[in-house]
Amino acid sequence: MVSQRLAGNRAITLTGPGGVGKTRIAMKVLERERRAYPDGCWFVDLGTVPDGALVAATVAGALRLYADAAAPTPDGIADFVADFVSDREALLVLDGCEHVLEATALLALRLRARCPRLRIMSTSRQRLGISGEAVVLVPPLTVPEGGHQVAAEALSQFEAVELFVDRAMLARSDFALSESNAPAVAELCAGLEGIPLALELAAARAGSFSPESMLEQLTDRYGFLSQGYRDLPDRHRSLRACVQWSHDLCTEQEQLVWARMSVFSGGCDLTAAARVCADEDVLPGELLGVISALVDKSVLVASEGRGGAARYRMLATIAEFGTERLRAAGELHLRRERHLDWCSSLASTFRSDWSGAGQAAALRRVRDEHANIRAALEFCVTESSTPEAGLRLAADLEAYWVTAGLADEARYWLEIGLGSDRGDPALRAQAMALLGRFAGLQHDFGAARAWADEADAAAEAADDHRTREMVQTLTAILAVRDGDLGLAVDASRRAVSMLPADAPLSVRLRALFVRGVCLRLAGDATGAAEVHEQAVLRGAEAGETFWRSFSLTGLGELALDGGRVDRADELFGEALRLKVELGDRLGIALCLDALGRVALAGDDPTRAAVLLGAAESIWDAIGMRETGNPFARESSRSEGIHRARAALGKRAFRTEFRRGSALSEQQAVACALGETREPAPQSAAEPSPLTRRETEVAALVAEGLSNPEIAERLVISVRTAQGHVENILRKLGFTSRARVAAWVTHRQAVTREPGLEPLPAPPAGRG
């Protein structure tokens, strides 16, 4: 790409943070393009030039030009260089310009004006800022994605790993990437964010440290990565020196904002930055200019966020340096408290917006800031003087945790928040009720009942009617699971009656939905329909989406009970569309399950098996694989699976179920709504990307064998079997064994049973 930009532009600048490899790329381009510039290619290191007045002289020296006494000034020397280059077809590389930016820019302008066939390539942490300059942002090297196990063989595809291993072998001749050290190498390269300088400094320690030991040292990366090669410039001999060089080039205001921005995790927008960073030293009106300067100097990375608004983030290496400076200035606690205040305000606004037409937008805002919210919650746990702030923050995000399928994380933060005896009694009662709800969603019914009892007692002591309504709603759901429908109906009635006139709409609709579920299961279809219709009407009038979509599923269940299959399909389809709009993963899984049962009622067990399989993969992803629908009888989902298996036979059911589980969420939704035929995992007409051995392993995966069982069957080591499976996942672009099984099954089906057609769209009248 750099060569292409150079061919089309007479002045290009490679920019990026320190240590990202700008110089290396420039030197490679120079060597590769040398033949294209027959009159000369020159590389000029400006990194050691102490003053801009010496830039022209340094360039002249690199070109082996020695000005006479008549041209001792920088301008005179620049003219002397221009006269020499004249109309030569040449390439001039100016490396490390950021500290002599103005002088370099003026020289580049002069040479470009007087030397029509000269091309200039600069490297700098900040662009030159001249007209016609083409800027190329140099990204870090590619790294393995965090949290995924990758086989040693597969790791070589990542640039960061390749560089680390190459340099580690120089430090230790017997170093090699192996299955045993591959996870540590992958995590190390990801932790160093693919920055070549950091990788080289780490690899240089391979003679004394294993990759696993290096990982442990990353908590103090500046101390660990402090011994570089002696022939490197001073600014590249340690990670700290590299980042310090960038820091020294910043103004005092830029240094302040750099330090203060380090409290963000995952980036932020300008509004958030102002809440945390602005004060009398950096006024709100000055902040955008300072942030823009930090972007220009490669300290911040700007990207387009949702709605076109800019977001700003830091590499962890740069953020850690900023945190050090913030701590040294005695500001760290203050800025983290401001960050917590901003996150708390975001969560409070989210809770307020949850009862109206802005639910989808509110969810997107919170989803974008998940990393910041985690950082704020962690601060509440470790340092905040007001631990209840974390409890309130976690409680205000109740709907987010549910829709994102993050019940585990919600329980974690709420339980930690309750660990302190201090705090508002009503808030503590509410947190207990929420813990009961999240435990119930995960079918941890023992914990759910225990939390419900504690919440009820705490709410009564605090005279908290809102929490008592939550407890009654939870009691009703738990009673459904216990088969005590009398208690379920009574508890749901009490929940509705406890609601004050000014209760938030979302709270009212939740109580009505649970009431409708209980009435239906108790046999009162008419009463259930009235309640659900009331909820749908109220929600539609206000533009509410979340609980309205749940009541639509309630009406769908009633239609299915009454044999009105097409009407049930319409209602569940409408609910699914609303769930997709919200990004409600729990709701999407519920609707896919329900539409699977609709397909069974419509005598289409093949479609049913696919949709049930698609729902299964989402249940698995959100930690509810063995539980399924938390609002229905325990048997409803298992009955659907049993009936589909009985209708198709075990083998055919397994094939279709796996086809469904191999679909992406988007594909599953499109299939359920009849918007497209189910895409095959991979066409059998295409050549397989797998080797013969990998094909054997994939077939055993499809049989349901574990890695140890595969190893035993093929007489190979477990580690080798694991490597084959990881290679298969990588080559096919899958993330689960279920999708591998579906891919194998599909290929076998289309080759052995040519008459097998793709999953048909639903009959007319559905969706």
C-alpha positions in Angstrom: 0.0 0.0 0.0 2.9 2.4 0.8 4.4 1.8 -2.6 1.1 2.5 -4.3 0.7 5.8 -2.4 4.2 6.8 -3.2 3.6 6.2 -6.9 0.6 8.5 -6.8 1.9 11.2 -4.5 5.1 13.2 -4.4 5.1 13.6 -0.6 3.9 10.9 1.8 4.2 10.6 5.5 4.1 7.4 7.5 2.6 8.1 10.9 1.8 6.1 14.0 2.8 5.8 17.6 6.4 5.3 18.7 7.7 1.8 18.1 5.0 0.8 15.6 7.6 0.2 12.8 7.5 3.3 10.6 11.2 3.3 10.0 11.3 -0.4 9.1 8.5 0.0 6.6 10.2 3.1 5.1 13.5 1.2 4.7 11.8 -1.8 3.1 10.0 0.4 0.6 13.3 2.2 -0.2 15.1 -1.1 -0.9 12.1 -2.5 -2.9 11.7 0.7 -5.0 15.4 1.5 -5.5 15.3 0.5 -9.2 12.4 2.9 -9.9 14.5 5.8 -8.9 17.7 5.5 -11.0 19.1 8.9 -10.0 19.3 8.2 -6.3 17.6 6.9 -3.1 18.6 8.5 0.1 17.8 7.7 3.7 18.2 10.5 6.2 18.0 9.9 10.0 16.6 13.1 11.6 16.0 11.4 15.0 19.3 12.5 16.4 19.1 16.1 15.1 18.9 18.3 18.1 17.5 21.5 16.4 15.5 22.3 13.3 18.2 24.6 12.1 20.3 21.6 11.4 17.8 19.6 9.3 18.9 21.0 5.9 22.6 20.4 6.8 21.8 16.8 7.9 20.1 16.1 4.6 23.0 17.7 2.6 25.4 15.5 4.5 23.4 12.3 3.7 23.6 13.3 0.1 27.3 13.9 0.5 27.0 17.5 -0.4 29.2 20.1 1.3 28.0 23.7 0.9 30.6 26.4 0.4 30.9 29.4 2.7 28.4 31.3 0.6 25.5 29.1 1.8 25.9 28.7 5.6 22.3 29.4 6.5 19.6 26.7 6.6 17.8 28.4 3.6 21.0 28.6 1.7 21.8 24.9 2.4 18.3 23.9 1.4 18.7 25.8 -2.0 22.0 24.0 -2.4 20.3 20.6 -1.9 17.5 21.6 -4.3 20.0 22.6 -7.0 21.7 19.3 -6.7 18.5 17.2 -6.9 17.1 19.4 -9.6 15.3 17.2 -12.1 16.7 13.9 -10.9 14.2 11.1 -10.6 15.0 10.3 -6.9 13.5 9.2 -3.6 14.3 11.0 -0.3 13.4 9.3 3.0 13.3 11.6 6.0 13.1 9.5 9.1 12.0 10.6 12.6 10.8 14.1 11.9 8.4 14.7 14.8 10.7 16.8 16.9 11.9 19.0 14.0 8.5 19.1 12.3 8.4 22.7 11.1 11.9 22.7 9.7 11.3 19.4 7.9 8.0 20.6 6.5 9.6 23.8 5.1 12.5 21.8 3.5 10.0 19.4 2.0 8.0 22.2 0.5 11.1 23.8 -1.0 12.4 20.6 -2.5 9.0 19.6 -3.9 8.6 23.0 -5.6 12.1 23.0 -7.2 12.6 19.2 -7.9 9.6 18.0 -10.0 10.8 14.4 -10.2 11.7 14.0 -6.5 9.5 12.0 -4.2 9.7 12.5 -0.4 8.7 9.9 2.2 8.8 11.0 5.8 8.2 9.0 9.0 6.9 10.9 12.0 4.6 10.5 14.9 2.8 13.6 13.6 2.1 14.5 10.0 4.1 17.3 8.4 1.0 19.3 7.7 1.9 20.5 4.1 -0.4 20.7 1.2 -0.6 17.6 -1.0 0.8 15.4 1.8 -0.6 11.8 1.7 -0.7 10.4 5.2 -0.4 6.6 5.7 -1.2 5.4 9.2 1.0 2.5 10.2 -1.0 0.0 12.3 0.4 -2.4 14.8 1.2 -5.9 13.6 -1.6 -8.4 13.5 -2.1 -10.4 16.8 -4.2 -13.4 17.8 -7.6 -12.5 19.2 -7.7 -12.6 23.0 -9.5 -15.5 24.7 -9.1 -18.0 21.8 -6.8 -20.9 21.9 -4.8 -21.2 18.6 -2.5 -24.0 17.6 1.2 -23.3 17.3 1.1 -23.9 13.5 -1.8 -21.5 13.1 0.0 -18.7 15.1 2.6 -18.2 12.4 -0.1 -16.3 10.3 0.1 -13.4 12.8 2.8 -10.8 12.1 3.4 -10.1 15.7 4.1 -13.8 16.5 6.4 -14.2 13.5 8.5 -11.2 14.6 8.6 -12.3 18.3 9.7 -15.8 17.4 12.3 -14.6 14.9 13.9 -12.2 17.5 13.6 -14.7 20.3 15.6 -17.2 18.3 18.4 -14.7 18.0 18.4 -14.3 21.8 18.2 -18.1 22.4 19.2 -20.4 19.6 17.0 -23.3 20.8 13.8 -21.2 21.1 10.9 -22.6 19.1 7.2 -22.0 19.0 5.5 -25.2 20.4 2.1 -26.3 21.5 3.1 -25.9 25.1 4.3 -22.2 24.8 1.9 -21.2 22.0 -0.9 -19.9 24.4 1.6 -17.7 26.3 3.2 -16.4 23.1 -0.2 -15.6 21.7 -1.3 -13.8 24.9 2.0 -12.0 25.1 1.8 -10.7 21.5 -1.8 -9.6 22.1 -0.8 -7.9 25.4 1.9 -6.0 23.7 -0.7 -4.9 21.1 1.5 -5.9 18.1 3.9 -3.0 18.6 7.2 -4.1 17.0 9.5 -2.3 19.4 7.8 -3.9 22.4 7.9 -7.3 20.8 11.6 -7.0 20.0 12.4 -5.8 23.5 10.5 -8.8 25.0 12.1 -11.2 22.6 15.5 -10.0 23.6 14.8 -11.4 27.1 14.1 -14.9 25.8 17.5 -16.0 27.0 16.4 -15.4 30.6 12.6 -15.6 30.6 10.1 -18.1 29.1 7.0 -16.7 27.4 5.0 -17.6 30.5 7.4 -15.7 32.7 7.3 -12.7 30.3 3.5 -12.6 30.7 3.8 -12.3 34.4 6.1 -9.3 33.9 3.6 -7.3 31.8 2.1 -5.8 34.9 5.2 -3.6 34.8 5.9 -3.5 31.1 8.1 -0.4 31.4 10.4 -2.0 33.9 10.6 -5.3 32.1 11.0 -3.9 28.5 14.0 -1.6 29.5 17.0 -3.3 27.9 17.2 -2.8 24.2 20.0 -3.1 21.6 22.9 -0.7 22.0 23.0 0.2 18.4 19.5 1.6 18.4 18.7 5.3 18.9 18.3 6.2 22.5 14.5 6.7 22.0 14.2 3.0 21.0 16.4 1.3 23.6 13.5 0.9 26.0 9.7 1.1 25.9 9.7 3.9 28.4 12.2 5.9 26.3 10.1 5.5 23.2 6.9 6.7 24.9 8.8 9.4 26.9 10.0 10.8 23.5 6.4 11.3 22.5 5.5 12.8 25.8 8.3 15.3 25.6 7.0 16.5 22.3 3.6 17.4 23.8 2.6 20.7 25.3 1.8 20.9 29.0 -2.0 20.8 28.2 -1.5 17.8 25.9 0.4 16.0 28.6 -2.4 16.7 31.1 -5.1 15.4 28.8 -3.0 12.4 27.8 -2.7 11.4 31.5 -6.4 12.1 32.2 -7.7 10.2 29.1 -5.8 7.1 30.4 -8.7 6.4 32.8 -11.0 5.5 29.9 -11.1 1.8 28.8 -12.2 1.1 25.3 -12.2 4.8 24.3 -14.7 7.6 24.7 -16.4 10.5 22.8 -15.7 14.2 23.3 -18.6 14.6 25.8 -17.2 12.0 28.1 -13.7 13.3 27.7 -14.9 16.8 28.8 -16.7 15.3 31.9 -13.5 13.6 33.0 -10.6 15.8 31.7 -11.7 19.4 31.6 -11.0 21.9 34.4 -9.4 25.3 34.9 -6.1 23.9 33.4 -7.9 22.6 30.3 -11.1 24.5 29.7 -14.0 22.6 27.9 -13.7 24.9 24.9 -10.0 24.0 24.6 -10.4 20.3 24.9 -11.2 19.5 21.2 -8.1 21.3 20.0 -5.9 19.4 22.6 -7.4 16.1 21.7 -6.9 16.8 18.0 -3.3 17.5 18.6 -2.9 14.2 20.5 -4.4 12.4 17.5 -2.0 14.2 15.2 0.9 13.1 17.4 -0.3 9.5 17.4 -1.0 9.5 21.1 -4.7 9.0 20.6 -6.4 7.0 17.8 -9.6 8.5 16.4 -12.3 6.4 14.8 -15.9 6.9 13.7 -18.3 5.9 16.4 -22.1 5.3 16.3 -23.9 8.1 14.6 -20.8 9.4 13.0 -19.4 10.9 16.3 -15.7 10.5 16.8 -14.3 8.2 19.4 -10.8 8.4 20.9 -8.8 5.6 22.4 -5.2 4.8 23.5 -3.0 1.8 23.1 -2.6 0.2 26.5 1.1 1.0 26.4 0.4 4.7 26.0 -2.4 4.6 28.5 -0.2 2.9 31.1 2.3 5.7 30.8 -0.5 8.2 31.2 -1.7 6.5 34.3 1.8 6.7 35.8 1.8 10.4 35.2 -1.6 10.8 36.6 -0.6 8.9 39.8 2.6 11.0 40.1 0.5 14.2 39.9 -1.8 13.0 42.6 -4.8 13.1 40.3 -5.5 9.4 39.7 -8.2 9.0 42.3 -9.9 12.2 41.3 -10.1 11.4 37.6 -11.3 7.8 38.3 -14.0 9.3 40.5 -15.0 11.6 37.6 -15.0 8.6 35.3 -17.3 6.8 37.8 -19.6 9.8 37.9 -19.8 9.8 34.1 -20.6 6.1 34.0 -23.1 6.4 36.8 -24.8 9.2 34.9 -24.9 7.1 31.7 -26.5 4.2 33.6 -29.0 6.5 35.3 -30.0 8.0 32.0 -30.3 4.4 30.6 -32.7 3.4 33.3 -34.8 6.5 32.8 -34.9 6.0 29.0 -35.9 2.3 29.4 -39.6 3.1 29.7 -40.0 4.9 26.4 -39.3 4.9 22.7 -35.5 5.2 23.1 -34.8 1.7 24.3 -32.8 0.6 21.3 -30.6 3.7 21.3 -30.1 3.5 25.0 -28.9 -0.1 24.7 -26.5 0.9 22.0 -25.0 3.7 24.1 -24.4 1.4 27.0 -23.1 -1.4 24.8 -20.5 0.9 23.4 -19.3 1.8 26.9 -19.2 -1.7 28.4 -15.4 -1.6 28.9 -15.7 1.8 30.6 -18.5 0.5 32.8 -16.4 -2.5 33.9 -13.5 -0.2 34.7 -15.8 2.0 36.9 -17.2 -1.0 38.7 -13.7 -2.3 39.3 -12.8 1.1 40.8 -15.8 0.9 43.1 -14.5 -2.5 44.3 -10.9 -1.5 44.9 -10.7 2.2 45.6 -14.0 4.1 45.8 -14.9 5.6 49.1 -18.6 5.0 48.3 -19.0 1.3 47.6 -22.8 1.8 47.1 -22.0 3.7 43.9 -21.0 0.4 42.2 -24.1 -1.3 43.5 -26.3 1.4 42.1 -24.4 1.4 38.8 -24.9 -2.4 38.4 -28.6 -2.2 39.4 -29.3 0.7 37.0 -28.1 -1.5 34.1 -30.5 -4.4 34.9 -32.1 -4.3 31.4 -28.7 -4.2 29.7 -27.4 -7.3 31.5 -30.6 -9.2 30.5 -30.7 -8.2 26.9 -26.9 -8.8 26.4 -27.1 -12.3 28.0 -24.7 -11.2 30.8 -26.5 -12.6 33.9 -23.2 -14.0 35.2 -21.5 -10.6 35.1 -24.5 -8.9 36.7 -24.5 -11.4 39.6 -20.8 -10.9 40.1 -21.0 -7.1 40.4 -24.2 -7.2 42.5 -22.8 -9.8 44.9 -19.6 -7.8 45.4 -21.6 -4.6 45.9 -23.6 -6.3 48.7 -20.4 -7.4 50.4 -20.3 -4.2 52.2 -22.8 -3.6 55.0 -23.0 0.0 54.2 -25.4 1.7 51.7 -29.0 2.7 51.2 -31.3 -0.1 52.6 -33.7 0.3 49.7 -30.9 0.0 47.1 -29.6 -3.1 48.9 -33.1 -4.7 48.8 -33.4 -3.9 45.1 -30.0 -5.5 44.5 -31.0 -8.7 46.3 -34.2 -8.9 44.2 -32.1 -8.4 41.0 -29.8 -11.2 42.1 -32.8 -13.4 42.5 -34.0 -12.5 39.0 -30.6 -13.2 37.4 -30.3 -16.5 39.3 -33.7 -17.4 38.0 -32.8 -16.6 34.5 -29.9 -19.1 34.8 -32.2 -21.7 36.5 -30.2 -21.4 39.7 -33.5 -21.7 41.6 -32.1 -22.4 45.0 -30.2 -19.1 44.9 -33.1 -17.3 43.3 -35.4 -18.3 46.2 -32.8 -17.4 48.8 -32.3 -14.0 47.3 -36.1 -13.5 47.0 -36.5 -14.2 50.7 -33.7 -11.8 51.7 -35.0 -9.1 49.3 -38.5 -9.4 50.7 -37.4 -9.0 54.3 -35.1 -6.1 53.4 -37.8 -4.3 51.3 -40.3 -4.6 54.2 -37.8 -3.2 56.6 -37.0 -0.3 54.2 -40.7 0.1 53.3 -39.7 -0.2 49.7 -42.8 -1.0 47.6 -40.9 -1.2 44.3 -38.7 -4.0 45.5 -41.7 -5.8 47.0 -43.3 -5.8 43.6 -40.1 -7.2 42.1 -40.1 -10.0 44.7 -43.7 -10.9 44.0 -42.9 -11.1 40.3 -40.0 -13.3 41.0 -42.0 -15.4 43.3 -44.6 -15.9 40.5 -41.9 -17.1 38.1 -40.4 -19.5 40.6 -43.8 -20.9 41.4 -44.3 -21.6 37.7 -41.1 -23.6 37.7 -42.3 -25.5 40.8 -45.7 -26.2 39.3 -47.5 -24.3 42.0 -49.8 -22.4 39.6 -52.1 -21.2 42.4 -49.2 -19.4 44.1 -48.0 -18.1 40.7 -51.4 -16.5 40.0 -51.7 -15.0 43.4 -48.2 -13.6 43.4 -48.5 -12.1 40.0 -51.8 -10.5 41.1 -50.2 -9.0 44.1 -47.3 -7.7 42.0 -49.7 -5.8 39.7 -51.7 -4.4 42.6 -48.6 -3.1 44.4 -47.7 -0.8 41.5 -48.1 2.8 42.3 -49.8 5.1 39.8 -46.5 6.6 38.8 -44.7 3.4 38.3 -42.3 3.4 35.3 -44.0 1.9 32.2 -41.3 -0.8 31.9 -42.0 -2.0 35.5 -45.7 -2.1 34.8 -45.4 -4.0 31.5 -43.1 -6.5 33.2 -45.6 -7.2 35.9 -48.4 -7.5 33.3 -46.3 -9.9 31.2 -45.6 -12.2 34.1 -49.3 -12.0 35.1 -50.3 -13.1 31.6 -47.9 -16.0 31.7 -49.2 -17.3 35.0 -52.9 -17.0 33.9 -52.3 -18.9 30.7 -50.4 -21.7 32.4 -53.3 -21.9 35.0 -55.8 -22.3 32.2 -57.3 -18.8 32.1 -56.7 -18.1 28.4 -59.2 -15.3 28.3 -57.6 -13.5 31.3 -54.2 -14.0 29.9 -55.1 -12.6 26.5 -56.6 -9.5 28.1 -53.5 -8.8 30.2 -51.1 -9.3 27.3 -53.2 -7.2 24.9 -53.3 -4.4 27.5 -49.5 -4.6 27.8 -49.0 -4.6 24.0 -51.4 -1.6 23.6 -49.7 0.4 26.3 -46.2 -0.4 25.1 -47.1 0.5 21.5 -48.6 3.9 22.5 -45.3 4.8 24.3 -43.0 3.3 21.7 -41.7 0.7 24.3 -40.2 -2.4 22.7 -38.7 -4.8 25.3 -41.7 -5.9 27.4 -44.2 -5.3 24.5 -42.3 -7.9 22.5 -42.5 -10.3 25.5 -46.3 -9.9 25.7 -46.4 -10.6 21.9 -44.8 -13.9 22.6 -47.5 -14.4 25.3 -50.2 -13.9 22.7 -48.3 -16.2 20.4 -48.3 -19.0 23.0 -52.1 -18.5 23.4 -52.6 -18.7 19.6 -50.5 -21.9 19.5 -52.5 -23.4 22.3 -55.7 -22.7 20.3 -54.3 -24.3 17.1 -54.1 -21.0 15.3 -50.7 -21.8 13.8 -50.5 -19.0 11.3 -51.5 -16.4 13.9 -48.9 -17.7 16.3 -46.2 -17.5 13.6 -47.2 -13.9 12.9 -47.0 -12.9 16.6 -43.7 -14.6 17.3 -42.3 -13.1 14.1 -43.4 -9.7 15.1 -41.8 -10.2 18.6 -38.6 -11.5 16.9 -38.3 -8.4 14.8 -38.5 -6.2 17.9 -36.0 -8.4 19.7 -33.5 -7.9 16.8 -34.1 -4.2 16.9 -33.0 -4.2 20.5 -30.2 -6.7 20.2 -32.0 -8.7 22.9 -30.1 -12.1 22.7 -32.3 -13.7 25.3 -35.4 -12.6 23.5 -34.1 -13.8 20.1 -33.4 -17.2 21.5 -36.9 -17.4 23.1 -38.5 -16.4 19.7 -36.4 -19.0 17.7 -37.5 -21.7 20.2 -41.1 -20.6 19.9 -41.0 -20.5 16.1 -39.5 -24.0 16.2 -42.6 -25.2 18.1 -44.8 -23.4 15.6 -43.1 -25.3 12.8 -43.9 -28.5 14.6 -47.5 -27.6 14.9 -47.5 -26.9 11.2 -46.1 -30.3 10.4 -42.6 -29.1 9.5 -40.3 -31.0 11.8 -37.2 -30.2 9.6 -37.7 -26.5 10.0 -38.4 -27.0 13.7 -35.1 -28.9 14.2 -33.1 -26.2 12.5 -34.7 -23.4 14.5 -34.3 -25.3 17.8 -30.7 -25.8 16.9 -30.2 -22.1 16.2 -31.8 -21.2 19.5 -29.5 -23.7 21.2 -26.3 -22.0 20.0 -27.6 -18.7 21.5 -28.5 -20.3 24.8 -25.0 -21.7 24.9 -23.5 -18.3 24.1 -25.3 -16.5 26.9 -24.7 -19.3 29.5 -28.2 -20.8 29.4 -27.7 -23.9 27.3 -29.3 -26.3 29.7 -32.1 -24.0 30.8 -33.8 -22.4 27.9 -37.0 -20.3 28.3 -37.1 -18.9 31.8 -40.7 -17.9 31.5 -42.3 -21.2 30.4 -42.8 -24.7 31.9 -39.6 -26.6 32.3 -40.9 -29.2 29.8 -41.9 -26.9 26.9 -38.5 -26.8 25.2 -37.5 -30.4 25.9 -40.9 -31.4 24.6 -40.3 -29.5 21.3 -37.0 -31.2 20.9 -38.4 -34.6 21.7 -41.3 -34.2 19.2 -39.0 -33.1 16.4 -36.6 -36.0 17.0 -39.6 -38.4 17.0 -40.9 -37.0 13.8 -37.6 -37.0 11.9 -35.7 -39.9 13.5 -32.5 -39.5 15.5 -30.1 -39.2 12.7 -32.1 -36.7 10.6 -32.9 -34.7 13.6 -29.3 -34.5 14.6 -28.4 -33.3 11.1 -30.9 -30.6 11.0 -30.4 -29.5 14.6 -26.7 -29.1 13.8 -27.4 -27.2 10.7 -29.3 -24.7 12.8 -26.7 -24.5 15.5 -24.1 -23.7 12.8 -26.0 -20.6 11.6 -24.9 -17.2 12.7 -27.4 -15.2 14.7 -28.2 -13.1 11.7 -28.7 -16.1 9.4 -30.9 -17.8 12.0 -33.2 -14.7 12.3 -33.5 -14.4 8.5 -34.3 -18.1 8.3 -36.9 -17.8 11.0 -38.6 -14.8 9.4 -38.6 -16.5 6.0 -36.4 -13.8 4.5 -34.0 -16.2 3.0 -33.3 -19.9 2.7 -30.9 -21.3 5.2 -27.4 -20.9 3.8 -25.4 -24.1 3.7 -22.3 -24.1 6.0 -20.2 -24.6 2.9 -21.0 -25.8 -0.6 -19.9 -29.4 -1.3 -19.0 -28.3 -4.8 -16.2 -26.3 -3.4 -12.9 -28.0 -2.6 -12.3 -28.7 1.1 -9.7 -26.4 2.7 -8.8 -29.3 5.1 -6.0 -31.7 4.8 -6.8 -35.4 4.7 -5.9 -35.8 8.4 -8.0 -32.7 9.3 -10.9 -34.1 7.3 -10.6 -37.3 9.4 -10.6 -35.3 12.6 -13.5 -33.2 11.5 -15.6 -36.3 10.9 -14.8 -37.5 14.4 -15.8 -34.1 15.8 -19.1 -34.5 14.0 -19.6 -37.8 15.8 -19.3 -35.9 19.0 -15.9 -37.2 20.1 -13.8 -35.2 22.5 -10.1 -34.4 21.8 -8.9 -37.3 24.0 -11.3 -39.6 22.2 -10.1 -38.4 18.8 -6.5 -39.0 20.0 -7.3 -42.5 21.0 -9.1 -43.3 17.8 -6.3 -42.0 15.6 -3.4 -43.1 17.8 -2.1 -39.6 18.2 -1.4 -37.4 21.2 -4.2 -35.3 22.8 -2.1 -32.2 22.0 -1.9 -33.1 18.4 -5.6 -33.7 18.2 -6.3 -30.4 19.8 -4.0 -28.7 17.2 -5.9 -30.4 14.4 -9.3 -29.2 15.8 -7.9 -25.6 16.2 -6.6 -25.6 12.6 -10.0 -26.8 11.4 -11.8 -24.1 13.2 -9.5 -21.5 11.8 -9.6 -22.7 8.2 -13.4 -22.9 8.2 -13.8 -19.6 10.0 -15.9 -21.3 12.8 -15.8 -20.8 16.6 -17.5 -23.9 17.8 -17.3 -27.6 17.3 -21.1 -27.6 16.6 -20.5 -25.6 13.4 -17.7 -28.1 12.3 -20.2 -30.9 12.8 -22.8 -29.1 10.8 -20.3 -28.5 8.0 -19.3 -32.2 7.9 -22.9 -33.3 8.0 -23.9 -31.0 5.1 -21.0 -32.1 2.9 -21.9 -35.8 3.6 -25.6 -35.1 2.9 -25.1 -33.3 -0.4 -22.6 -35.9 -1.7 -24.4 -39.0 -0.5 -28.0 -37.8 -0.8 -28.2 -35.6 -3.9 -32.0 -35.1 -3.5 -31.6 -33.3 -0.2 -32.7 -29.7 -0.7 -31.8 -26.7 1.4 -34.2 -25.7 4.2 -37.4 -24.4 2.5 -38.8 -21.0 3.4 -41.9 -21.2 5.6 -45.3 -21.7 3.9 -47.2 -18.6 2.7 -49.0 -16.9 5.5 -46.1 -17.1 7.9 -43.7 -14.4 9.0 
